[in-house]
Amino acid sequence: RNLKVSRVDLQRNWVELQAPKVPKERPVAASPTVPLAKKPAGGWGHKGGTLLAELQVGSSVTGKVTNVLRDRVWVDVGAESDATFKKSPEKTFKVGDVVSGEVSYIDLKTEKKIVRMQPHENT
């Protein structure tokens, strides 16, 4: 084994050895810092999607989950960028799941145009 000497006490005639730490393997879905999907070459935007300026707060949307990271879920709702929402700890989502909800917020002023949605309880 690759043991490491961590302390030596010559007066007491002892040596403390330390075994290397073995990282625990976790499933990708359980990892809070690893996204489930890699960023596509063209980015997360969707050319030809509905312009965000045409969306309205309160409108119903349905789409497929494109990514999950920590407590955030991104959904392709047919707009020029994905909608996102904060998921509750007891809910799990994976890429490809179909989610429906309502547009709750649209920000066209920032460089990253943001669409937030509130999923329906049954998703």
Biotite code that builds the C-alpha atoms (Angstrom):
import biotite.structure as struc

atoms = struc.array([
    struc.Atom([0.000, 0.000, 0.000], chain_id="A", res_id=1, res_name="ARG", atom_name="CA", element="C"),
    struc.Atom([1.051, 3.582, -0.383], chain_id="A", res_id=2, res_name="ASN", atom_name="CA", element="C"),
    struc.Atom([1.355, 4.401, 3.275], chain_id="A", res_id=3, res_name="LEU", atom_name="CA", element="C"),
    struc.Atom([2.621, 7.807, 4.287], chain_id="A", res_id=4, res_name="LYS", atom_name="CA", element="C"),
    struc.Atom([4.631, 8.568, 7.408], chain_id="A", res_id=5, res_name="VAL", atom_name="CA", element="C"),
    struc.Atom([2.758, 11.359, 9.155], chain_id="A", res_id=6, res_name="SER", atom_name="CA", element="C"),
    struc.Atom([4.637, 11.569, 12.510], chain_id="A", res_id=7, res_name="ARG", atom_name="CA", element="C"),
    struc.Atom([7.731, 10.059, 14.097], chain_id="A", res_id=8, res_name="VAL", atom_name="CA", element="C"),
    struc.Atom([8.594, 10.074, 17.801], chain_id="A", res_id=9, res_name="ASP", atom_name="CA", element="C"),
    struc.Atom([12.142, 8.795, 18.381], chain_id="A", res_id=10, res_name="LEU", atom_name="CA", element="C"),
    struc.Atom([11.935, 9.110, 22.180], chain_id="A", res_id=11, res_name="GLN", atom_name="CA", element="C"),
    struc.Atom([8.910, 6.803, 22.358], chain_id="A", res_id=12, res_name="ARG", atom_name="CA", element="C"),
    struc.Atom([10.022, 4.652, 19.426], chain_id="A", res_id=13, res_name="ASN", atom_name="CA", element="C"),
    struc.Atom([6.859, 4.933, 17.362], chain_id="A", res_id=14, res_name="TRP", atom_name="CA", element="C"),
    struc.Atom([5.856, 5.949, 13.842], chain_id="A", res_id=15, res_name="VAL", atom_name="CA", element="C"),
    struc.Atom([2.381, 7.035, 12.784], chain_id="A", res_id=16, res_name="GLU", atom_name="CA", element="C"),
    struc.Atom([1.398, 5.913, 9.290], chain_id="A", res_id=17, res_name="LEU", atom_name="CA", element="C"),
    struc.Atom([-1.426, 7.271, 7.196], chain_id="A", res_id=18, res_name="GLN", atom_name="CA", element="C"),
    struc.Atom([-3.217, 5.445, 4.392], chain_id="A", res_id=19, res_name="ALA", atom_name="CA", element="C"),
    struc.Atom([-4.159, 7.451, 1.283], chain_id="A", res_id=20, res_name="PRO", atom_name="CA", element="C"),
    struc.Atom([-7.701, 8.743, 1.156], chain_id="A", res_id=21, res_name="LYS", atom_name="CA", element="C"),
    struc.Atom([-9.842, 6.914, -1.332], chain_id="A", res_id=22, res_name="VAL", atom_name="CA", element="C"),
    struc.Atom([-12.502, 9.145, -2.869], chain_id="A", res_id=23, res_name="PRO", atom_name="CA", element="C"),
    struc.Atom([-16.017, 7.862, -2.459], chain_id="A", res_id=24, res_name="LYS", atom_name="CA", element="C"),
    struc.Atom([-17.748, 7.244, -5.746], chain_id="A", res_id=25, res_name="GLU", atom_name="CA", element="C"),
    struc.Atom([-21.102, 8.930, -6.053], chain_id="A", res_id=26, res_name="ARG", atom_name="CA", element="C"),
    struc.Atom([-23.571, 8.620, -8.872], chain_id="A", res_id=27, res_name="PRO", atom_name="CA", element="C"),
    struc.Atom([-23.442, 11.590, -11.213], chain_id="A", res_id=28, res_name="VAL", atom_name="CA", element="C"),
    struc.Atom([-27.062, 12.477, -10.508], chain_id="A", res_id=29, res_name="ALA", atom_name="CA", element="C"),
    struc.Atom([-26.320, 12.792, -6.787], chain_id="A", res_id=30, res_name="ALA", atom_name="CA", element="C"),
    struc.Atom([-23.328, 15.080, -7.268], chain_id="A", res_id=31, res_name="SER", atom_name="CA", element="C"),
    struc.Atom([-24.237, 18.696, -6.486], chain_id="A", res_id=32, res_name="PRO", atom_name="CA", element="C"),
    struc.Atom([-21.475, 20.195, -8.625], chain_id="A", res_id=33, res_name="THR", atom_name="CA", element="C"),
    struc.Atom([-21.479, 18.033, -11.746], chain_id="A", res_id=34, res_name="VAL", atom_name="CA", element="C"),
    struc.Atom([-24.093, 18.871, -14.378], chain_id="A", res_id=35, res_name="PRO", atom_name="CA", element="C"),
    struc.Atom([-25.944, 15.922, -15.862], chain_id="A", res_id=36, res_name="LEU", atom_name="CA", element="C"),
    struc.Atom([-25.441, 17.151, -19.412], chain_id="A", res_id=37, res_name="ALA", atom_name="CA", element="C"),
    struc.Atom([-22.358, 18.658, -21.012], chain_id="A", res_id=38, res_name="LYS", atom_name="CA", element="C"),
    struc.Atom([-22.724, 22.069, -22.623], chain_id="A", res_id=39, res_name="LYS", atom_name="CA", element="C"),
    struc.Atom([-23.512, 21.611, -26.327], chain_id="A", res_id=40, res_name="PRO", atom_name="CA", element="C"),
    struc.Atom([-20.978, 22.980, -28.844], chain_id="A", res_id=41, res_name="ALA", atom_name="CA", element="C"),
    struc.Atom([-23.448, 25.697, -29.892], chain_id="A", res_id=42, res_name="GLY", atom_name="CA", element="C"),
    struc.Atom([-24.254, 26.659, -26.304], chain_id="A", res_id=43, res_name="GLY", atom_name="CA", element="C"),
    struc.Atom([-27.547, 26.389, -24.451], chain_id="A", res_id=44, res_name="TRP", atom_name="CA", element="C"),
    struc.Atom([-29.439, 28.775, -26.741], chain_id="A", res_id=45, res_name="GLY", atom_name="CA", element="C"),
    struc.Atom([-31.927, 27.540, -29.326], chain_id="A", res_id=46, res_name="HIS", atom_name="CA", element="C"),
    struc.Atom([-31.765, 29.293, -32.692], chain_id="A", res_id=47, res_name="LYS", atom_name="CA", element="C"),
    struc.Atom([-35.203, 29.497, -34.202], chain_id="A", res_id=48, res_name="GLY", atom_name="CA", element="C"),
    struc.Atom([-36.895, 29.303, -30.812], chain_id="A", res_id=49, res_name="GLY", atom_name="CA", element="C"),
    struc.Atom([-39.585, 31.729, -29.718], chain_id="A", res_id=50, res_name="THR", atom_name="CA", element="C"),
    struc.Atom([-38.109, 35.137, -28.874], chain_id="A", res_id=51, res_name="LEU", atom_name="CA", element="C"),
    struc.Atom([-38.132, 35.817, -25.159], chain_id="A", res_id=52, res_name="LEU", atom_name="CA", element="C"),
    struc.Atom([-39.773, 39.174, -25.838], chain_id="A", res_id=53, res_name="ALA", atom_name="CA", element="C"),
    struc.Atom([-42.762, 37.226, -27.192], chain_id="A", res_id=54, res_name="GLU", atom_name="CA", element="C"),
    struc.Atom([-43.190, 35.155, -24.034], chain_id="A", res_id=55, res_name="LEU", atom_name="CA", element="C"),
    struc.Atom([-45.531, 36.384, -21.336], chain_id="A", res_id=56, res_name="GLN", atom_name="CA", element="C"),
    struc.Atom([-45.385, 35.878, -17.596], chain_id="A", res_id=57, res_name="VAL", atom_name="CA", element="C"),
    struc.Atom([-48.163, 33.463, -16.665], chain_id="A", res_id=58, res_name="GLY", atom_name="CA", element="C"),
    struc.Atom([-48.182, 31.616, -19.985], chain_id="A", res_id=59, res_name="SER", atom_name="CA", element="C"),
    struc.Atom([-48.158, 27.812, -19.832], chain_id="A", res_id=60, res_name="SER", atom_name="CA", element="C"),
    struc.Atom([-45.053, 26.040, -21.116], chain_id="A", res_id=61, res_name="VAL", atom_name="CA", element="C"),
    struc.Atom([-44.023, 22.408, -21.489], chain_id="A", res_id=62, res_name="THR", atom_name="CA", element="C"),
    struc.Atom([-40.632, 21.033, -22.400], chain_id="A", res_id=63, res_name="GLY", atom_name="CA", element="C"),
    struc.Atom([-37.880, 18.532, -21.800], chain_id="A", res_id=64, res_name="LYS", atom_name="CA", element="C"),
    struc.Atom([-35.251, 18.862, -19.084], chain_id="A", res_id=65, res_name="VAL", atom_name="CA", element="C"),
    struc.Atom([-31.897, 19.718, -20.675], chain_id="A", res_id=66, res_name="THR", atom_name="CA", element="C"),
    struc.Atom([-29.756, 19.920, -17.535], chain_id="A", res_id=67, res_name="ASN", atom_name="CA", element="C"),
    struc.Atom([-29.795, 19.569, -13.747], chain_id="A", res_id=68, res_name="VAL", atom_name="CA", element="C"),
    struc.Atom([-27.167, 21.141, -11.473], chain_id="A", res_id=69, res_name="LEU", atom_name="CA", element="C"),
    struc.Atom([-27.385, 21.403, -7.684], chain_id="A", res_id=70, res_name="ARG", atom_name="CA", element="C"),
    struc.Atom([-30.911, 22.676, -6.998], chain_id="A", res_id=71, res_name="ASP", atom_name="CA", element="C"),
    struc.Atom([-31.545, 24.066, -10.519], chain_id="A", res_id=72, res_name="ARG", atom_name="CA", element="C"),
    struc.Atom([-33.306, 22.474, -13.478], chain_id="A", res_id=73, res_name="VAL", atom_name="CA", element="C"),
    struc.Atom([-33.217, 23.799, -17.064], chain_id="A", res_id=74, res_name="TRP", atom_name="CA", element="C"),
    struc.Atom([-36.018, 23.057, -19.515], chain_id="A", res_id=75, res_name="VAL", atom_name="CA", element="C"),
    struc.Atom([-36.219, 23.553, -23.300], chain_id="A", res_id=76, res_name="ASP", atom_name="CA", element="C"),
    struc.Atom([-39.636, 25.201, -23.601], chain_id="A", res_id=77, res_name="VAL", atom_name="CA", element="C"),
    struc.Atom([-39.248, 26.128, -27.272], chain_id="A", res_id=78, res_name="GLY", atom_name="CA", element="C"),
    struc.Atom([-37.843, 29.591, -26.570], chain_id="A", res_id=79, res_name="ALA", atom_name="CA", element="C"),
    struc.Atom([-34.472, 31.007, -27.630], chain_id="A", res_id=80, res_name="GLU", atom_name="CA", element="C"),
    struc.Atom([-33.058, 29.998, -24.232], chain_id="A", res_id=81, res_name="SER", atom_name="CA", element="C"),
    struc.Atom([-33.994, 27.397, -21.644], chain_id="A", res_id=82, res_name="ASP", atom_name="CA", element="C"),
    struc.Atom([-36.318, 28.182, -18.774], chain_id="A", res_id=83, res_name="ALA", atom_name="CA", element="C"),
    struc.Atom([-35.011, 27.380, -15.305], chain_id="A", res_id=84, res_name="THR", atom_name="CA", element="C"),
    struc.Atom([-36.443, 26.757, -11.870], chain_id="A", res_id=85, res_name="PHE", atom_name="CA", element="C"),
    struc.Atom([-35.268, 25.816, -8.395], chain_id="A", res_id=86, res_name="LYS", atom_name="CA", element="C"),
    struc.Atom([-36.311, 22.288, -7.518], chain_id="A", res_id=87, res_name="LYS", atom_name="CA", element="C"),
    struc.Atom([-37.405, 21.159, -4.092], chain_id="A", res_id=88, res_name="SER", atom_name="CA", element="C"),
    struc.Atom([-35.063, 18.708, -2.315], chain_id="A", res_id=89, res_name="PRO", atom_name="CA", element="C"),
    struc.Atom([-37.585, 15.865, -2.389], chain_id="A", res_id=90, res_name="GLU", atom_name="CA", element="C"),
    struc.Atom([-38.070, 16.038, -6.179], chain_id="A", res_id=91, res_name="LYS", atom_name="CA", element="C"),
    struc.Atom([-35.628, 14.512, -8.653], chain_id="A", res_id=92, res_name="THR", atom_name="CA", element="C"),
    struc.Atom([-35.320, 15.317, -12.323], chain_id="A", res_id=93, res_name="PHE", atom_name="CA", element="C"),
    struc.Atom([-33.186, 13.838, -15.070], chain_id="A", res_id=94, res_name="LYS", atom_name="CA", element="C"),
    struc.Atom([-32.328, 14.966, -18.584], chain_id="A", res_id=95, res_name="VAL", atom_name="CA", element="C"),
    struc.Atom([-35.225, 14.116, -20.903], chain_id="A", res_id=96, res_name="GLY", atom_name="CA", element="C"),
    struc.Atom([-38.009, 14.365, -18.297], chain_id="A", res_id=97, res_name="ASP", atom_name="CA", element="C"),
    struc.Atom([-41.042, 16.309, -19.524], chain_id="A", res_id=98, res_name="VAL", atom_name="CA", element="C"),
    struc.Atom([-41.977, 19.249, -17.288], chain_id="A", res_id=99, res_name="VAL", atom_name="CA", element="C"),
    struc.Atom([-44.899, 21.648, -17.581], chain_id="A", res_id=100, res_name="SER", atom_name="CA", element="C"),
    struc.Atom([-45.458, 24.889, -15.741], chain_id="A", res_id=101, res_name="GLY", atom_name="CA", element="C"),
    struc.Atom([-45.922, 28.632, -16.048], chain_id="A", res_id=102, res_name="GLU", atom_name="CA", element="C"),
    struc.Atom([-43.465, 31.369, -16.969], chain_id="A", res_id=103, res_name="VAL", atom_name="CA", element="C"),
    struc.Atom([-42.857, 33.283, -13.735], chain_id="A", res_id=104, res_name="SER", atom_name="CA", element="C"),
    struc.Atom([-40.113, 35.758, -14.706], chain_id="A", res_id=105, res_name="TYR", atom_name="CA", element="C"),
    struc.Atom([-38.440, 37.068, -17.866], chain_id="A", res_id=106, res_name="ILE", atom_name="CA", element="C"),
    struc.Atom([-35.298, 39.237, -17.855], chain_id="A", res_id=107, res_name="ASP", atom_name="CA", element="C"),
    struc.Atom([-34.291, 40.671, -21.224], chain_id="A", res_id=108, res_name="LEU", atom_name="CA", element="C"),
    struc.Atom([-31.910, 43.288, -19.801], chain_id="A", res_id=109, res_name="LYS", atom_name="CA", element="C"),
    struc.Atom([-29.019, 41.030, -18.785], chain_id="A", res_id=110, res_name="THR", atom_name="CA", element="C"),
    struc.Atom([-26.525, 39.540, -21.223], chain_id="A", res_id=111, res_name="GLU", atom_name="CA", element="C"),
    struc.Atom([-27.796, 36.086, -20.290], chain_id="A", res_id=112, res_name="LYS", atom_name="CA", element="C"),
    struc.Atom([-31.485, 36.387, -21.012], chain_id="A", res_id=113, res_name="LYS", atom_name="CA", element="C"),
    struc.Atom([-33.306, 34.613, -18.208], chain_id="A", res_id=114, res_name="ILE", atom_name="CA", element="C"),
    struc.Atom([-36.639, 32.810, -18.221], chain_id="A", res_id=115, res_name="VAL", atom_name="CA", element="C"),
    struc.Atom([-37.844, 31.352, -14.947], chain_id="A", res_id=116, res_name="ARG", atom_name="CA", element="C"),
    struc.Atom([-40.736, 28.984, -14.671], chain_id="A", res_id=117, res_name="MET", atom_name="CA", element="C"),
    struc.Atom([-42.787, 27.512, -11.855], chain_id="A", res_id=118, res_name="GLN", atom_name="CA", element="C"),
    struc.Atom([-43.454, 23.818, -12.508], chain_id="A", res_id=119, res_name="PRO", atom_name="CA", element="C"),
    struc.Atom([-46.898, 22.373, -11.885], chain_id="A", res_id=120, res_name="HIS", atom_name="CA", element="C"),
    struc.Atom([-47.189, 20.196, -8.792], chain_id="A", res_id=121, res_name="GLU", atom_name="CA", element="C"),
    struc.Atom([-47.745, 16.999, -10.801], chain_id="A", res_id=122, res_name="ASN", atom_name="CA", element="C"),
    struc.Atom([-44.344, 17.218, -12.555], chain_id="A", res_id=123, res_name="THR", atom_name="CA", element="C"),
])
